[in-house]
Amino acid sequence: MSNELQYLVDAWEQSVRSISDVCAGLTEGQWNRATECPGWSIRDVVSHVIGVELELLGDPRPIHNLPSDLAHVRPGDEFSRYCEIPVDVRRCHTAAEMTGELTWVIGRRLRMLRDSECAPETEVRGMMGRSTPYKHLLRSRTFDVWAHEQDVRRAVGRSGGLDSPAAQVSREFLLAQLPRVVAEDARIAAGHAVVFDVHGPLEFMRTVTVGPNGQARIGEQVALAPLVTLSTDWETFARLMCGRIRPAAADLKIEGDRGAADRVLAEIAVTL
């Protein structure tokens, strides 16, 4: 296994085991506690993690008809329905069943990852049967697990993992989305720059510059006269990009063109 893949597997393992550790002592009632992930309780978040990893193990997906009254499952959004099926089938599972299945799945999945002979660029089967390079799959799984680890931690008031290896993988995963957010989604005009100044456990400053062709690039250089500078802490930045908090409720400092800032913030959530 290459060093790159080893790092991703280790980061995934640390984060998914953190979910298991946090959930180990939860009461039946706490498993039903709402998280910031729209429509999902702690039980639902863990069910999602279990369901995805089982699919990647090659296990058959459950055959299940979803209720018609799930407000967070958007009409016509096949992906949200796809994600909801392994969640809904576990809504009647007990705390012991949830923790037992999570432990079992972690062990199986880790053996598969450790034994894999895939190279970073090897095409493998990902979610919904889509082909993707192995390193991209591991990176996206590490991000997804870390984001849900944070969902669970916030729901029970047990902060942690904000500077873990999985957090660092997640930071790079999220930063890679910013050029599209700024140039394509927020439609910031060519020649302008947007600066993201983030402090806290993972501190960084990144500038997204829109080139004359409308294509944006991200770098560590400091723009001399940015159109907008957005300053916040790392946890808030991640919550914004994961769609866990509305910009109006976030602790943000905005400098520069307020209209442009509002457009960026309106598009900053890249996942839910």
C-alpha positions as CSV (number, residue, x, y, z in Angstrom):
1,M,0.0,0.0,0.0
2,S,1.3,3.4,-0.9
3,N,2.0,6.0,1.8
4,E,-0.9,8.1,0.4
5,L,-3.4,5.3,0.7
6,Q,-2.1,4.2,4.1
7,Y,-2.6,7.7,5.4
8,L,-6.2,7.7,4.1
9,V,-7.0,4.3,5.5
10,D,-5.5,5.2,8.9
11,A,-7.5,8.5,9.0
12,W,-10.7,6.7,8.1
13,E,-10.2,4.1,10.8
14,Q,-9.4,6.7,13.5
15,S,-12.6,8.7,12.6
16,V,-15.0,5.7,12.3
17,R,-13.7,4.3,15.6
18,S,-14.3,7.7,17.2
19,I,-17.9,7.4,16.2
20,S,-18.0,4.0,17.8
21,D,-16.4,5.2,21.0
22,V,-18.7,8.2,21.3
23,C,-21.8,6.0,20.7
24,A,-20.7,3.2,23.0
25,G,-22.3,4.7,26.2
26,L,-25.4,6.3,24.7
27,T,-28.8,5.4,26.1
28,E,-31.7,4.4,23.8
29,G,-33.1,7.9,24.1
30,Q,-29.8,9.5,23.1
31,W,-29.7,7.5,19.9
32,N,-32.8,9.4,18.8
33,R,-31.3,12.8,19.5
34,A,-31.4,15.0,16.4
35,T,-28.1,16.0,14.7
36,E,-27.3,19.0,12.4
37,C,-27.5,16.6,9.4
38,P,-31.0,17.5,8.1
39,G,-33.6,15.0,9.2
40,W,-31.2,12.6,10.8
41,S,-30.8,11.5,14.4
42,I,-27.6,9.9,15.8
43,R,-29.1,6.5,14.9
44,D,-29.7,7.7,11.4
45,V,-26.1,9.0,11.0
46,V,-24.6,5.8,12.2
47,S,-27.0,3.8,10.0
48,H,-25.8,5.7,7.0
49,V,-22.1,5.0,7.8
50,I,-22.9,1.3,8.2
51,G,-25.0,1.2,5.0
52,V,-22.3,2.8,2.9
53,E,-19.5,0.6,4.2
54,L,-21.6,-2.5,3.7
55,E,-22.3,-1.5,0.1
56,L,-18.5,-1.0,-0.5
57,L,-18.0,-4.5,1.0
58,G,-20.2,-5.8,-1.7
59,D,-23.2,-6.8,0.5
60,P,-26.6,-6.5,-1.2
61,R,-28.6,-3.4,-0.5
62,P,-31.8,-3.8,1.5
63,I,-35.0,-4.0,-0.4
64,H,-37.2,-1.4,1.3
65,N,-40.0,1.0,0.5
66,L,-39.5,4.4,2.0
67,P,-42.3,6.2,3.8
68,S,-43.8,9.1,1.8
69,D,-43.7,11.6,4.6
70,L,-39.9,12.1,5.0
71,A,-39.5,15.9,4.6
72,H,-35.7,15.8,4.3
73,V,-35.9,13.4,1.3
74,R,-36.3,15.8,-1.6
75,P,-38.7,14.9,-4.4
76,G,-36.9,13.8,-7.5
77,D,-33.5,13.6,-5.7
78,E,-32.5,10.0,-6.4
79,F,-29.3,10.3,-4.3
80,S,-31.2,11.3,-1.1
81,R,-33.6,8.4,-1.6
82,Y,-30.7,6.1,-2.2
83,C,-29.0,7.2,1.0
84,E,-32.2,7.0,3.0
85,I,-33.0,3.3,2.4
86,P,-30.3,1.8,4.7
87,V,-31.1,4.5,7.2
88,D,-34.8,3.9,7.4
89,V,-34.5,0.1,7.7
90,R,-32.5,0.6,11.0
91,R,-34.9,3.1,12.7
92,C,-36.3,0.3,14.8
93,H,-32.9,-1.1,15.8
94,T,-31.8,-1.0,19.5
95,A,-28.7,0.7,20.8
96,A,-27.0,-2.7,21.3
97,E,-27.9,-3.7,17.7
98,M,-26.5,-0.4,16.4
99,T,-23.2,-0.6,18.3
100,G,-22.7,-4.3,17.5
101,E,-23.3,-3.9,13.8
102,L,-21.0,-0.8,13.6
103,T,-18.2,-2.8,15.3
104,W,-18.7,-5.7,13.0
105,V,-18.7,-3.5,9.9
106,I,-15.6,-1.6,10.9
107,G,-13.7,-4.9,11.4
108,R,-14.8,-6.3,8.0
109,R,-14.1,-3.1,6.1
110,L,-10.7,-2.5,7.7
111,R,-9.6,-6.0,6.7
112,M,-10.7,-5.3,3.2
113,L,-8.8,-2.0,3.1
114,R,-5.7,-3.5,4.6
115,D,-5.7,-6.4,2.2
116,S,-6.3,-4.3,-0.9
117,E,-3.7,-4.3,-3.6
118,C,-5.3,-1.4,-5.5
119,A,-3.1,1.4,-6.7
120,P,-4.2,5.0,-6.1
121,E,-5.6,5.4,-9.6
122,T,-7.2,2.0,-9.9
123,E,-10.9,2.4,-10.9
124,V,-13.1,0.8,-8.3
125,R,-16.9,0.6,-7.6
126,G,-18.1,3.4,-5.5
127,M,-21.6,4.5,-4.3
128,M,-24.5,3.9,-6.6
129,G,-22.2,1.6,-8.6
130,R,-20.2,4.5,-10.0
131,S,-16.6,4.0,-11.0
132,T,-14.0,6.2,-9.2
133,P,-10.3,6.1,-8.6
134,Y,-9.5,4.2,-5.4
135,K,-7.8,7.2,-3.7
136,H,-10.8,9.4,-4.5
137,L,-13.1,6.8,-2.9
138,L,-10.9,6.6,0.3
139,R,-10.7,10.4,0.5
140,S,-14.5,10.9,0.1
141,R,-15.2,8.1,2.6
142,T,-12.8,9.7,5.1
143,F,-14.5,13.1,4.7
144,D,-18.0,11.6,5.0
145,V,-17.1,9.6,8.1
146,W,-15.4,12.7,9.7
147,A,-18.4,15.0,8.9
148,H,-20.7,12.5,10.6
149,E,-18.4,12.0,13.5
150,Q,-18.7,15.7,14.1
151,D,-22.5,15.5,13.8
152,V,-22.6,12.9,16.6
153,R,-20.1,14.8,18.7
154,R,-22.1,18.0,18.5
155,A,-25.4,16.2,19.2
156,V,-24.0,14.8,22.5
157,G,-21.8,17.8,23.4
158,R,-18.5,15.9,23.1
159,S,-16.2,18.0,21.0
160,G,-13.1,16.4,19.5
161,G,-11.4,15.3,16.3
162,L,-11.2,18.8,14.9
163,D,-7.5,18.5,14.2
164,S,-7.3,14.7,13.5
165,P,-5.8,13.2,10.4
166,A,-9.4,12.8,9.1
167,A,-10.0,16.5,9.8
168,Q,-7.0,17.4,7.7
169,V,-8.2,15.1,4.8
170,S,-11.6,16.8,5.1
171,R,-10.1,20.3,5.0
172,E,-8.4,19.5,1.7
173,F,-11.5,17.8,0.4
174,L,-13.6,20.9,1.1
175,L,-11.0,23.4,-0.1
176,A,-10.9,21.7,-3.5
177,Q,-14.6,22.6,-3.9
178,L,-14.1,26.4,-3.4
179,P,-13.1,27.3,-6.9
180,R,-16.3,25.9,-8.3
181,V,-18.3,27.6,-5.5
182,V,-16.8,31.0,-6.2
183,A,-16.6,31.0,-10.0
184,E,-19.5,28.8,-11.1
185,D,-22.1,28.9,-8.3
186,A,-21.6,32.4,-6.9
187,R,-20.6,33.8,-10.3
188,I,-17.8,36.0,-9.0
189,A,-16.5,38.0,-12.0
190,A,-13.2,37.4,-13.6
191,G,-10.3,39.3,-12.1
192,H,-11.7,39.2,-8.5
193,A,-10.5,37.2,-5.5
194,V,-12.2,35.8,-2.5
195,V,-10.2,35.2,0.7
196,F,-11.1,32.5,3.3
197,D,-9.3,33.3,6.6
198,V,-9.8,30.4,9.0
199,H,-8.5,30.1,12.5
200,G,-8.8,27.4,15.2
201,P,-7.5,23.8,15.4
202,L,-6.8,23.8,11.7
203,E,-5.6,27.3,10.7
204,F,-5.3,28.4,7.1
205,M,-5.8,31.2,4.6
206,R,-6.7,30.5,1.1
207,T,-7.4,32.8,-1.9
208,V,-9.7,31.8,-4.7
209,T,-8.9,33.9,-7.8
210,V,-11.1,34.0,-10.9
211,G,-9.1,34.1,-14.1
212,P,-10.0,35.9,-17.3
213,N,-11.5,32.8,-18.7
214,G,-13.8,32.4,-15.8
215,Q,-11.9,29.5,-14.3
216,A,-10.9,29.8,-10.7
217,R,-7.8,28.6,-8.8
218,I,-7.1,28.4,-5.2
219,G,-3.8,29.1,-3.5
220,E,-2.0,30.2,-0.3
221,Q,-1.0,33.6,-1.7
222,V,-2.5,36.7,0.0
223,A,-4.5,38.8,-2.4
224,L,-3.7,42.5,-2.2
225,A,-7.2,43.8,-2.8
226,P,-9.7,40.9,-2.5
227,L,-13.3,41.5,-3.4
228,V,-14.3,39.7,-0.2
229,T,-12.6,38.3,2.9
230,L,-14.5,35.8,5.0
231,S,-13.1,35.0,8.4
232,T,-14.3,32.3,10.8
233,D,-13.1,29.4,12.8
234,W,-12.4,25.9,11.4
235,E,-15.5,24.2,12.9
236,T,-17.8,26.9,11.6
237,F,-16.2,26.8,8.2
238,A,-16.7,23.0,8.0
239,R,-20.3,23.3,9.2
240,L,-21.0,25.9,6.6
241,M,-19.5,23.8,3.7
242,C,-21.3,20.7,5.0
243,G,-24.7,22.5,5.1
244,R,-25.0,22.1,8.9
245,I,-25.5,25.8,9.7
246,R,-27.0,28.7,7.9
247,P,-24.7,31.6,7.1
248,A,-27.0,34.0,9.0
249,A,-26.5,31.9,12.2
250,A,-22.7,31.5,11.8
251,D,-20.0,33.5,13.6
252,L,-18.5,35.2,10.5
253,K,-16.5,38.4,9.8
254,I,-17.2,39.7,6.4
255,E,-15.0,42.4,4.7
256,G,-15.5,43.8,1.3
257,D,-18.4,43.5,-1.2
258,R,-21.4,42.4,0.9
259,G,-23.4,41.4,-2.1
260,A,-20.6,39.2,-3.4
261,A,-20.1,37.7,0.1
262,D,-23.8,36.8,0.3
263,R,-23.6,35.0,-3.1
264,V,-20.6,33.0,-2.0
265,L,-22.3,32.1,1.3
266,A,-25.5,31.1,-0.4
267,E,-23.6,28.5,-2.4
268,I,-21.0,27.4,0.1
269,A,-22.7,24.2,1.2
270,V,-21.4,21.5,-1.0
271,T,-23.0,18.6,0.8
272,L,-25.8,17.9,3.2
